[in-house]
Amino acid sequence: MSDKIEMQRLTDRRTFLRMTATGLLAIPVAALLRPGRADAQDMPKLSMDDPQAKALGYHHDYTNVDPETFPARKAGELQHCANCQLYTGSPDAEWGGCSIFPGKLVNADGWCKTWVKKAG
């Protein structure tokens, strides 16, 4: 009976170690696959003629957004992609990734209807 218990304990330990190793190996792979984090050189810049960009009122320059046409753009409030929760680019980059436009770069000074103030 004790041999059975010992064998089960070894099997459980091996399973734990195997799953831990697999999980640790998956972390760097997941970081590479994370949307919006690809090298900026590998992604095209979002065109304002893109149908999704048009639908969301995307502009490359937030100062050119008419608050009357887009009431979500509060006049006098600093709303641009670089301070949006959905922006995944580097804070000092001119262009960066966005969760709303996967595989394309948005201008850090851009704006669209989905702007959400960055936490913190």
BALOBA-1460 file (C-alpha; in Angstrom, 3 decimals):
// residues 120
<rec num="1" residu="m" x="0.000" y="0.000" z="0.000"/>
<rec num="2" residu="s" x="2.774" y="2.452" z="0.841"/>
<rec num="3" residu="d" x="4.385" y="1.806" z="-2.577"/>
<rec num="4" residu="k" x="1.141" y="2.964" z="-4.216"/>
<rec num="5" residu="i" x="1.087" y="6.132" z="-2.124"/>
<rec num="6" residu="e" x="4.756" y="6.837" z="-2.843"/>
<rec num="7" residu="m" x="4.200" y="6.316" z="-6.591"/>
<rec num="8" residu="q" x="1.190" y="8.668" z="-6.544"/>
<rec num="9" residu="r" x="3.229" y="11.306" z="-4.698"/>
<rec num="10" residu="l" x="6.038" y="11.075" z="-7.266"/>
<rec num="11" residu="t" x="3.534" y="11.303" z="-10.123"/>
<rec num="12" residu="d" x="1.913" y="14.382" z="-8.559"/>
<rec num="13" residu="r" x="5.328" y="16.002" z="-8.078"/>
<rec num="14" residu="r" x="6.326" y="15.296" z="-11.687"/>
<rec num="15" residu="t" x="3.032" y="16.682" z="-12.960"/>
<rec num="16" residu="f" x="3.521" y="19.823" z="-10.861"/>
<rec num="17" residu="l" x="7.102" y="20.320" z="-12.088"/>
<rec num="18" residu="r" x="6.118" y="19.706" z="-15.718"/>
<rec num="19" residu="m" x="3.241" y="22.187" z="-15.541"/>
<rec num="20" residu="t" x="5.430" y="24.786" z="-13.789"/>
<rec num="21" residu="a" x="8.137" y="24.455" z="-16.453"/>
<rec num="22" residu="t" x="5.563" y="24.717" z="-19.235"/>
<rec num="23" residu="g" x="4.077" y="27.820" z="-17.629"/>
<rec num="24" residu="l" x="7.471" y="29.464" z="-17.250"/>
<rec num="25" residu="l" x="8.295" y="28.767" z="-20.890"/>
<rec num="26" residu="a" x="4.945" y="30.208" z="-21.998"/>
<rec num="27" residu="i" x="5.577" y="33.631" z="-20.419"/>
<rec num="28" residu="p" x="8.136" y="34.884" z="-22.991"/>
<rec num="29" residu="v" x="6.092" y="33.420" z="-25.842"/>
<rec num="30" residu="a" x="2.941" y="35.189" z="-24.619"/>
<rec num="31" residu="a" x="4.839" y="38.482" z="-24.384"/>
<rec num="32" residu="l" x="5.861" y="38.165" z="-28.028"/>
<rec num="33" residu="l" x="2.296" y="37.437" z="-29.140"/>
<rec num="34" residu="r" x="0.693" y="40.243" z="-27.145"/>
<rec num="35" residu="p" x="-1.194" y="42.625" z="-29.492"/>
<rec num="36" residu="g" x="0.173" y="46.111" z="-29.912"/>
<rec num="37" residu="r" x="3.635" y="45.200" z="-28.684"/>
<rec num="38" residu="a" x="5.185" y="44.248" z="-31.989"/>
<rec num="39" residu="d" x="8.158" y="46.173" z="-33.268"/>
<rec num="40" residu="a" x="6.878" y="49.470" z="-34.680"/>
<rec num="41" residu="q" x="8.776" y="48.858" z="-37.908"/>
<rec num="42" residu="d" x="6.734" y="45.708" z="-38.564"/>
<rec num="43" residu="m" x="3.290" y="47.361" z="-38.457"/>
<rec num="44" residu="p" x="1.740" y="49.851" z="-40.883"/>
<rec num="45" residu="k" x="0.435" y="53.210" z="-39.688"/>
<rec num="46" residu="l" x="-3.333" y="53.429" z="-39.427"/>
<rec num="47" residu="s" x="-4.828" y="55.332" z="-42.345"/>
<rec num="48" residu="m" x="-7.593" y="57.821" z="-41.623"/>
<rec num="49" residu="d" x="-9.316" y="56.266" z="-44.656"/>
<rec num="50" residu="d" x="-9.454" y="52.876" z="-42.929"/>
<rec num="51" residu="p" x="-13.161" y="51.945" z="-42.492"/>
<rec num="52" residu="q" x="-12.740" y="51.193" z="-38.778"/>
<rec num="53" residu="a" x="-10.801" y="54.442" z="-38.260"/>
<rec num="54" residu="k" x="-13.603" y="56.374" z="-39.982"/>
<rec num="55" residu="a" x="-16.285" y="54.619" z="-37.939"/>
<rec num="56" residu="l" x="-14.508" y="55.537" z="-34.705"/>
<rec num="57" residu="g" x="-13.683" y="59.111" z="-35.751"/>
<rec num="58" residu="y" x="-9.926" y="58.525" z="-35.606"/>
<rec num="59" residu="h" x="-7.724" y="61.541" z="-36.323"/>
<rec num="60" residu="h" x="-3.913" y="61.630" z="-36.352"/>
<rec num="61" residu="d" x="-3.983" y="64.933" z="-34.427"/>
<rec num="62" residu="y" x="-6.402" y="65.367" z="-31.515"/>
<rec num="63" residu="t" x="-6.352" y="69.165" z="-31.932"/>
<rec num="64" residu="n" x="-8.105" y="68.774" z="-35.306"/>
<rec num="65" residu="v" x="-11.096" y="66.924" z="-33.802"/>
<rec num="66" residu="d" x="-14.266" y="69.028" z="-33.735"/>
<rec num="67" residu="p" x="-15.947" y="68.620" z="-30.313"/>
<rec num="68" residu="e" x="-19.326" y="69.455" z="-31.861"/>
<rec num="69" residu="t" x="-19.022" y="66.619" z="-34.381"/>
<rec num="70" residu="f" x="-17.514" y="64.298" z="-31.773"/>
<rec num="71" residu="p" x="-18.996" y="65.209" z="-28.358"/>
<rec num="72" residu="a" x="-16.876" y="62.511" z="-26.688"/>
<rec num="73" residu="r" x="-13.882" y="64.769" z="-27.433"/>
<rec num="74" residu="k" x="-14.157" y="67.252" z="-24.583"/>
<rec num="75" residu="a" x="-12.935" y="70.704" z="-25.611"/>
<rec num="76" residu="g" x="-10.049" y="71.884" z="-23.468"/>
<rec num="77" residu="e" x="-9.363" y="68.398" z="-22.066"/>
<rec num="78" residu="l" x="-6.109" y="66.699" z="-23.017"/>
<rec num="79" residu="q" x="-7.356" y="63.547" z="-24.757"/>
<rec num="80" residu="h" x="-4.951" y="61.803" z="-27.106"/>
<rec num="81" residu="c" x="-3.791" y="58.268" z="-27.812"/>
<rec num="82" residu="a" x="-0.659" y="58.485" z="-25.642"/>
<rec num="83" residu="n" x="-2.769" y="59.018" z="-22.495"/>
<rec num="84" residu="c" x="-5.469" y="56.498" z="-23.451"/>
<rec num="85" residu="q" x="-5.895" y="53.206" z="-21.577"/>
<rec num="86" residu="l" x="-6.055" y="51.343" z="-24.919"/>
<rec num="87" residu="y" x="-2.709" y="52.689" z="-26.218"/>
<rec num="88" residu="t" x="0.003" y="50.032" z="-26.017"/>
<rec num="89" residu="g" x="2.881" y="52.007" z="-27.494"/>
<rec num="90" residu="s" x="5.842" y="53.431" z="-25.659"/>
<rec num="91" residu="p" x="5.042" y="56.753" z="-23.927"/>
<rec num="92" residu="d" x="7.866" y="58.535" z="-25.776"/>
<rec num="93" residu="a" x="7.143" y="57.087" z="-29.250"/>
<rec num="94" residu="e" x="5.489" y="59.133" z="-31.988"/>
<rec num="95" residu="w" x="3.498" y="56.066" z="-33.146"/>
<rec num="96" residu="g" x="2.389" y="53.045" z="-31.137"/>
<rec num="97" residu="g" x="0.007" y="50.116" z="-30.953"/>
<rec num="98" residu="c" x="-3.627" y="50.266" z="-29.900"/>
<rec num="99" residu="s" x="-5.968" y="47.534" z="-28.681"/>
<rec num="100" residu="i" x="-8.744" y="48.868" z="-30.928"/>
<rec num="101" residu="f" x="-6.626" y="48.756" z="-34.106"/>
<rec num="102" residu="p" x="-4.560" y="45.552" z="-33.807"/>
<rec num="103" residu="g" x="-1.667" y="45.244" z="-36.226"/>
<rec num="104" residu="k" x="-1.623" y="48.973" z="-36.982"/>
<rec num="105" residu="l" x="0.088" y="51.938" z="-35.389"/>
<rec num="106" residu="v" x="-1.768" y="55.030" z="-34.207"/>
<rec num="107" residu="n" x="-0.264" y="58.466" z="-33.722"/>
<rec num="108" residu="a" x="0.491" y="59.237" z="-30.062"/>
<rec num="109" residu="d" x="-1.213" y="62.609" z="-30.681"/>
<rec num="110" residu="g" x="-4.217" y="60.910" z="-32.305"/>
<rec num="111" residu="w" x="-7.758" y="60.509" z="-30.972"/>
<rec num="112" residu="c" x="-10.848" y="58.342" z="-31.547"/>
<rec num="113" residu="k" x="-14.267" y="57.829" z="-29.920"/>
<rec num="114" residu="t" x="-12.996" y="54.955" z="-27.789"/>
<rec num="115" residu="w" x="-10.555" y="57.154" z="-25.828"/>
<rec num="116" residu="v" x="-10.457" y="56.137" z="-22.140"/>
<rec num="117" residu="k" x="-8.332" y="58.005" z="-19.603"/>
<rec num="118" residu="k" x="-5.252" y="55.960" z="-18.664"/>
<rec num="119" residu="a" x="-5.376" y="54.765" z="-15.086"/>
<rec num="120" residu="g" x="-2.858" y="56.141" z="-12.673"/>
